[in-house]
Amino acid sequence: MDPSIDPMSGRPVLTPELAQEIAQDIGRITGFNVLITDPAAVVIGCGDLERVGTVHEASLEVVRTGRPATHTAQQAGRMRGVRPGMSLPITVGEEVIGTVCLTGVPAEVHRFGLVVRRQTEILLEEAALLRSRLLHERAVDDFVRDIALYDPEVVDAGAVDARAVELGLAPGLARAAVLLEVSQADEGAAAVSRITVLRTVREVFRDRQDVAGVQAAGRYVVLAAAHGERTAPGRLADACGHLLSLLYDRHGLDGRMAVGEPGAGTTGMHHSYRDAATALRTGPAVFPGDRVFTAADLRIPHLLGAAPRQARARFADAALGELPGQPDWPTLRETLIGWAEGGFHLVRVAERLHIHRNTLLYRLEKIGKLSGRQVREPAQAIEMYLACLTDILQESATQGKVR
């Protein structure tokens, strides 16, 4: 619970830290020595630090009556801890929560009194509002981390759903996890605050049931409500592309994003997050020219990546034979992948690979001779296609791109 917020009323409370901050700020603005007390007339903020913790007797009457009071040098001399000046009540609603006092000749400080009191109340309200927002941001970050790290053996899904309700979210609504990783495009550029990044993220993902938070440095999570037009294929991916453009144009940030399949409830959103995280890891290896990856487009690499590394290596070796050892293996691998994804259609695949039909025929014949396989037989070609994807994942893992 935030110490500057009363847990029962939700109203701001004068803490010593906040009182000291306000006293110093107003003192700099007015040029007067400013003193702030709690309801018991104990000084909790003052430009003169030696007075903090002492009793300001004149404030007792101000708190009791709720009315300002001035005290001349003669009057101040008869009271404990009081100097000439003016004391005014600080009120929130109808409750006096302390006083603000200005030291000086009463006639001089009187004309500043009401302004200073109102300024104190404004600063108090703003500080409480800021702390409330920071608490909300912290709650959002905790929620998205709960979804990312959810383990049904450790955490009850109902407890996470309850947090969603506290944030104003409908826990049963399907949401797609959207992951964002950013870094400075120019290493010498000034760092961009996470609040600035989140503001831009929420400008794009602005549905009332969207929630966006920080998972780690440079990594953000959006749980995007999947309803209405967003259920159409590619809509969330289009929003990701728009966001990446904004982040680069406004803040000089490079980024990449991944979108998971929508899921409802804590378990469904966690599965969506896991899919998006896998897509963010494997996507750059399979689609090196892209910046937005969707779990739906990476199901096969995802499945292959789930197999133990040794099993993947044995499968690739058995299906590809000596092909990976050829000097032009990257070209041959690209040809095999294009051959399968192009539906084994010579003209369509040649166009997809931007080569002549005869060049494609030459490559396929070479692959067949080197591998001893019938590459134009769909079953064998699909096996080799899966082995090529496995080889890409193995290569990327070796280079540290995929964990």
C-alpha positions as CSV (number, residue, x, y, z in Angstrom):
1,M,0.0,0.0,0.0
2,D,1.3,3.5,-0.9
3,P,2.0,5.4,2.4
4,S,0.8,8.6,0.8
5,I,-2.7,7.2,0.3
6,D,-5.1,6.5,3.1
7,P,-6.2,2.8,2.7
8,M,-9.7,3.5,4.0
9,S,-10.6,6.8,2.3
10,G,-8.3,6.7,-0.7
11,R,-7.3,10.3,0.1
12,P,-3.7,11.6,0.1
13,V,-1.8,11.6,3.4
14,L,1.1,13.9,4.4
15,T,4.2,11.7,4.8
16,P,7.4,13.3,6.1
17,E,9.1,12.7,2.8
18,L,6.3,14.4,0.9
19,A,6.0,17.2,3.4
20,Q,9.8,17.9,3.2
21,E,9.6,18.0,-0.6
22,I,6.6,20.4,-0.6
23,A,8.2,22.7,2.0
24,Q,11.4,23.0,0.0
25,D,9.5,23.5,-3.3
26,I,7.3,26.3,-2.0
27,G,10.2,27.9,-0.1
28,R,12.1,28.2,-3.3
29,I,9.0,29.7,-5.1
30,T,8.1,32.3,-2.4
31,G,11.4,33.0,-0.8
32,F,9.9,32.4,2.7
33,N,10.9,29.7,5.2
34,V,8.0,27.2,4.9
35,L,7.1,24.7,7.7
36,I,4.6,21.8,7.4
37,T,3.1,20.0,10.4
38,D,1.0,16.9,10.8
39,P,-2.4,17.0,12.7
40,A,-0.5,16.8,16.0
41,A,1.4,20.0,15.2
42,V,4.7,18.1,14.9
43,V,6.9,19.6,12.2
44,I,7.4,17.0,9.4
45,G,8.8,19.3,6.6
46,C,10.8,22.5,6.9
47,G,13.4,24.5,5.1
48,D,15.2,24.7,8.4
49,L,15.9,21.0,9.1
50,E,16.7,21.6,12.8
51,R,12.9,22.3,13.3
52,V,11.8,18.9,11.9
53,G,10.4,16.8,14.7
54,T,9.7,19.7,17.0
55,V,6.2,20.9,18.0
56,H,4.7,24.0,16.4
57,E,2.2,25.0,19.1
58,A,0.3,27.5,17.0
59,S,-0.7,24.7,14.6
60,L,-2.8,23.0,17.3
61,E,-5.4,25.7,17.2
62,V,-5.3,25.9,13.4
63,V,-6.0,22.2,13.1
64,R,-8.8,22.3,15.7
65,T,-10.6,25.3,14.1
66,G,-9.7,24.8,10.5
67,R,-9.0,28.5,10.2
68,P,-5.7,30.4,9.4
69,A,-4.0,32.3,12.2
70,T,-1.2,35.0,12.3
71,H,1.2,35.4,15.1
72,T,3.3,38.4,15.8
73,A,6.7,38.3,17.4
74,Q,5.1,38.9,20.8
75,Q,2.5,36.2,20.3
76,A,5.0,33.8,19.0
77,G,7.2,34.3,22.0
78,R,4.5,32.9,24.3
79,M,4.2,29.6,22.3
80,R,6.5,26.7,21.9
81,G,8.3,26.3,18.6
82,V,6.6,29.3,17.0
83,R,8.1,32.2,15.1
84,P,6.4,35.3,13.7
85,G,4.3,34.5,10.6
86,M,1.2,32.7,9.5
87,S,-0.2,29.2,9.9
88,L,-2.9,27.8,7.6
89,P,-4.8,24.5,7.6
90,I,-4.2,21.9,4.8
91,T,-7.5,20.4,4.0
92,V,-8.4,17.4,1.9
93,G,-12.2,17.2,1.4
94,E,-13.4,18.5,4.8
95,E,-10.6,17.0,6.8
96,V,-7.6,19.0,8.1
97,I,-4.5,16.8,7.6
98,G,-1.9,19.3,8.8
99,T,-0.8,22.9,8.5
100,V,1.6,25.0,6.3
101,C,3.3,27.9,8.0
102,L,5.2,30.8,6.6
103,T,7.9,32.6,8.7
104,G,8.0,36.4,8.4
105,V,6.3,39.6,9.3
106,P,2.6,38.8,9.4
107,A,1.6,41.7,7.2
108,E,4.0,40.5,4.5
109,V,3.2,36.8,4.6
110,H,-0.5,37.3,4.9
111,R,-1.0,38.1,1.2
112,F,0.8,34.9,0.2
113,G,-1.0,32.7,2.7
114,L,-4.0,31.5,0.7
115,V,-1.9,31.0,-2.4
116,V,0.7,29.0,-0.5
117,R,-2.0,26.8,1.1
118,R,-3.7,26.1,-2.2
119,Q,-0.3,25.4,-3.8
120,T,0.4,22.9,-1.0
121,E,-2.9,21.1,-1.5
122,I,-2.3,20.9,-5.2
123,L,1.2,19.5,-4.8
124,L,-0.2,17.0,-2.3
125,E,-2.9,15.9,-4.7
126,E,-0.5,15.7,-7.6
127,A,2.0,13.7,-5.6
128,A,-0.7,11.3,-4.5
129,L,-2.0,10.9,-8.1
130,L,1.5,10.3,-9.4
131,R,2.1,7.6,-6.7
132,S,-1.3,6.1,-7.6
133,R,-0.3,5.9,-11.2
134,L,3.0,4.4,-10.4
135,L,1.3,1.8,-8.3
136,H,-1.0,1.0,-11.2
137,E,1.9,0.6,-13.5
138,R,3.6,-1.7,-11.0
139,A,0.4,-3.8,-10.8
140,V,0.2,-4.0,-14.6
141,D,3.8,-5.1,-14.8
142,D,3.2,-7.7,-12.1
143,F,0.2,-9.0,-14.0
144,V,1.9,-9.5,-17.3
145,R,4.8,-11.2,-15.5
146,D,2.3,-13.5,-13.8
147,I,0.9,-14.5,-17.2
148,A,4.4,-15.0,-18.6
149,L,5.6,-17.1,-15.7
150,Y,2.4,-18.9,-14.8
151,D,2.8,-22.4,-13.4
152,P,-0.4,-24.2,-12.4
153,E,1.5,-26.3,-9.9
154,V,2.6,-23.1,-8.0
155,V,0.0,-20.4,-8.6
156,D,-3.8,-20.7,-8.6
157,A,-5.3,-19.4,-11.9
158,G,-8.2,-17.9,-9.9
159,A,-5.7,-15.6,-8.0
160,V,-4.3,-14.3,-11.4
161,D,-7.9,-13.8,-12.7
162,A,-8.7,-11.8,-9.6
163,R,-5.7,-9.5,-10.4
164,A,-7.2,-9.0,-13.9
165,V,-10.5,-7.9,-12.4
166,E,-8.7,-5.5,-10.1
167,L,-7.2,-3.9,-13.2
168,G,-10.6,-3.6,-14.8
169,L,-10.1,-6.5,-17.2
170,A,-12.6,-9.2,-18.1
171,P,-10.8,-12.4,-17.2
172,G,-12.8,-14.6,-19.6
173,L,-12.1,-12.5,-22.7
174,A,-9.7,-14.1,-25.2
175,R,-6.4,-12.2,-25.6
176,A,-3.4,-12.6,-27.8
177,A,0.0,-12.1,-26.3
178,V,2.1,-9.6,-28.2
179,L,5.8,-9.4,-27.4
180,L,8.0,-6.4,-28.2
181,E,11.8,-6.2,-28.0
182,V,13.5,-2.9,-28.7
183,S,17.0,-1.5,-28.8
184,Q,18.6,1.8,-29.7
185,A,19.1,2.1,-33.5
186,D,22.0,4.5,-32.8
187,E,24.2,3.3,-29.9
188,G,25.2,6.9,-29.1
189,A,21.6,8.1,-28.8
190,A,20.0,9.0,-25.5
191,A,18.1,6.3,-23.7
192,V,14.3,6.2,-24.1
193,S,12.4,5.7,-20.8
194,R,10.1,2.7,-20.6
195,I,7.1,5.1,-19.8
196,T,7.8,6.8,-23.2
197,V,7.8,3.4,-25.0
198,L,4.7,2.3,-23.2
199,R,2.9,5.5,-24.1
200,T,3.5,4.7,-27.8
201,V,2.6,1.1,-27.3
202,R,-0.7,2.0,-25.8
203,E,-1.4,4.5,-28.5
204,V,-1.6,1.6,-30.9
205,F,-3.0,-1.0,-28.6
206,R,-5.7,1.2,-27.1
207,D,-8.7,-1.1,-26.7
208,R,-10.2,-0.8,-23.2
209,Q,-9.5,-4.5,-22.6
210,D,-5.8,-4.3,-23.8
211,V,-3.1,-4.3,-21.1
212,A,0.5,-3.5,-21.8
213,G,3.4,-3.7,-19.3
214,V,7.1,-4.2,-18.9
215,Q,8.5,-7.7,-18.6
216,A,12.2,-6.8,-18.5
217,A,14.6,-4.2,-19.8
218,G,13.8,-3.6,-23.5
219,R,11.0,-6.2,-23.5
220,Y,7.3,-5.4,-23.3
221,V,4.2,-7.5,-23.3
222,V,0.7,-6.6,-24.6
223,L,-2.2,-8.8,-23.9
224,A,-4.4,-7.7,-26.8
225,A,-8.2,-8.3,-26.6
226,A,-9.1,-10.5,-29.5
227,H,-12.6,-9.4,-30.5
228,G,-14.2,-7.5,-33.3
229,E,-12.1,-6.7,-36.3
230,R,-9.0,-8.1,-34.5
231,T,-10.1,-11.6,-35.1
232,A,-9.4,-11.2,-38.8
233,P,-6.0,-12.8,-39.7
234,G,-3.2,-10.4,-39.9
235,R,-4.9,-7.5,-38.1
236,L,-2.7,-7.7,-35.0
237,A,0.4,-8.2,-37.1
238,D,-0.5,-5.1,-39.1
239,A,-0.8,-3.2,-35.7
240,C,2.7,-4.5,-34.8
241,G,4.2,-3.2,-38.0
242,H,2.6,0.2,-37.4
243,L,4.0,0.3,-33.8
244,L,7.5,-0.6,-34.9
245,S,7.4,2.3,-37.4
246,L,6.3,4.7,-34.7
247,L,9.0,3.6,-32.3
248,Y,11.7,4.1,-34.9
249,D,10.4,7.5,-36.3
250,R,9.7,9.0,-32.8
251,H,12.3,7.4,-30.6
252,G,15.0,6.0,-32.8
253,L,14.3,2.4,-31.6
254,D,14.7,-0.7,-33.6
255,G,12.5,-3.6,-32.7
256,R,10.9,-6.8,-33.5
257,M,7.5,-8.3,-32.4
258,A,5.7,-11.6,-32.2
259,V,2.0,-12.5,-31.9
260,G,0.6,-15.6,-30.2
261,E,-2.7,-17.3,-30.8
262,P,-5.5,-15.9,-28.7
263,G,-6.4,-17.7,-25.5
264,A,-8.9,-17.0,-22.7
265,G,-8.2,-17.0,-19.0
266,T,-4.9,-17.2,-17.3
267,T,-4.0,-20.6,-18.9
268,G,-5.0,-19.5,-22.4
269,M,-3.1,-16.2,-22.1
270,H,0.0,-18.0,-20.8
271,H,-0.1,-20.4,-23.7
272,S,-0.4,-17.4,-26.1
273,Y,2.6,-15.9,-24.4
274,R,4.7,-19.0,-24.7
275,D,3.8,-19.3,-28.4
276,A,4.7,-15.6,-29.0
277,A,8.0,-16.1,-27.1
278,T,8.9,-19.0,-29.3
279,A,8.0,-17.1,-32.4
280,L,10.2,-14.2,-31.3
281,R,13.1,-16.6,-30.9
282,T,12.7,-18.8,-34.0
283,G,11.2,-16.2,-36.4
284,P,14.4,-14.3,-37.2
285,A,16.1,-17.6,-38.1
286,V,13.3,-18.8,-40.4
287,F,12.3,-15.4,-41.8
288,P,15.5,-13.3,-41.5
289,G,14.1,-10.3,-43.4
290,D,11.0,-9.8,-41.2
291,R,10.3,-7.9,-38.0
292,V,6.9,-9.2,-37.1
293,F,6.3,-12.9,-36.5
294,T,3.2,-14.8,-35.8
295,A,2.9,-18.1,-34.0
296,A,0.5,-19.3,-36.7
297,D,3.2,-19.0,-39.3
298,L,5.8,-20.8,-37.3
299,R,3.9,-23.8,-36.1
300,I,6.2,-26.3,-37.9
301,P,9.5,-24.7,-36.7
302,H,7.9,-24.5,-33.2
303,L,7.1,-28.2,-33.3
304,L,10.6,-29.1,-34.6
305,G,12.2,-26.9,-32.0
306,A,10.4,-28.7,-29.3
307,A,12.2,-31.9,-30.1
308,P,15.4,-32.7,-28.2
309,R,18.5,-31.3,-30.0
310,Q,20.1,-34.7,-30.5
311,A,16.9,-36.1,-32.1
312,R,16.8,-33.1,-34.4
313,A,20.4,-33.5,-35.5
314,R,19.9,-37.3,-36.2
315,F,16.7,-36.5,-38.3
316,A,18.5,-33.8,-40.3
317,D,21.5,-36.0,-40.9
318,A,19.4,-38.9,-42.1
319,A,17.2,-36.8,-44.4
320,L,19.9,-34.6,-45.9
321,G,23.0,-36.8,-46.0
322,E,26.0,-35.0,-47.3
323,L,24.1,-32.0,-48.7
324,P,25.0,-29.7,-45.7
325,G,28.7,-30.2,-46.5
326,Q,28.4,-28.8,-50.0
327,P,29.8,-25.3,-50.6
328,D,26.5,-24.1,-52.1
329,W,24.4,-25.7,-49.3
330,P,22.6,-22.4,-48.4
331,T,21.4,-22.1,-52.0
332,L,20.4,-25.8,-52.1
333,R,18.6,-25.4,-48.8
334,E,16.7,-22.3,-50.0
335,T,15.7,-24.3,-53.1
336,L,14.3,-27.2,-51.1
337,I,12.4,-24.9,-48.8
338,G,11.0,-23.0,-51.8
339,W,10.2,-26.2,-53.6
340,A,8.0,-27.4,-50.7
341,E,6.4,-24.1,-49.8
342,G,5.7,-23.4,-53.5
343,G,3.6,-26.6,-53.8
344,F,6.1,-28.5,-55.9
345,H,5.1,-26.4,-58.9
346,L,8.0,-25.6,-61.2
347,V,6.8,-22.3,-62.5
348,R,5.5,-21.0,-59.2
349,V,8.6,-22.1,-57.3
350,A,10.9,-20.6,-59.9
351,E,9.1,-17.3,-59.6
352,R,9.2,-17.5,-55.8
353,L,13.0,-18.0,-55.9
354,H,13.5,-15.4,-58.7
355,I,15.3,-17.9,-60.9
356,H,14.8,-19.4,-64.4
357,R,12.8,-22.7,-64.6
358,N,15.8,-24.5,-66.0
359,T,18.0,-23.3,-63.1
360,L,15.4,-24.8,-60.7
361,L,15.5,-28.1,-62.7
362,Y,19.3,-28.2,-62.5
363,R,19.3,-27.6,-58.7
364,L,16.7,-30.3,-58.1
365,E,18.6,-32.8,-60.2
366,K,21.8,-31.9,-58.3
367,I,20.0,-32.3,-54.9
368,G,18.7,-35.7,-56.0
369,K,22.1,-37.0,-57.1
370,L,23.9,-35.8,-53.9
371,S,21.2,-37.1,-51.5
372,G,20.1,-40.2,-53.4
373,R,16.5,-39.1,-52.8
374,Q,13.6,-38.6,-55.1
375,V,13.2,-34.9,-54.5
376,R,10.2,-34.6,-56.9
377,E,8.3,-37.1,-54.8
378,P,6.2,-35.0,-52.3
379,A,6.7,-37.4,-49.3
380,Q,10.4,-37.4,-49.6
381,A,10.5,-33.6,-50.5
382,I,8.5,-32.8,-47.4
383,E,10.9,-34.8,-45.2
384,M,13.8,-32.9,-46.7
385,Y,11.9,-29.6,-46.2
386,L,11.4,-30.4,-42.5
387,A,15.1,-31.3,-42.3
388,C,16.1,-28.0,-43.8
389,L,14.0,-26.1,-41.2
390,T,15.7,-28.2,-38.5
391,D,19.1,-27.4,-40.0
392,I,18.2,-23.6,-39.8
393,L,17.2,-24.0,-36.1
394,Q,20.4,-25.9,-35.3
395,E,22.5,-23.3,-37.1
396,S,20.8,-20.4,-35.3
397,A,21.2,-22.2,-31.9
398,T,24.9,-22.6,-32.6
399,Q,25.2,-18.9,-33.4
400,G,23.2,-18.0,-30.2
401,K,20.1,-16.6,-32.1
402,V,17.8,-19.3,-30.7
403,R,18.0,-20.6,-27.2
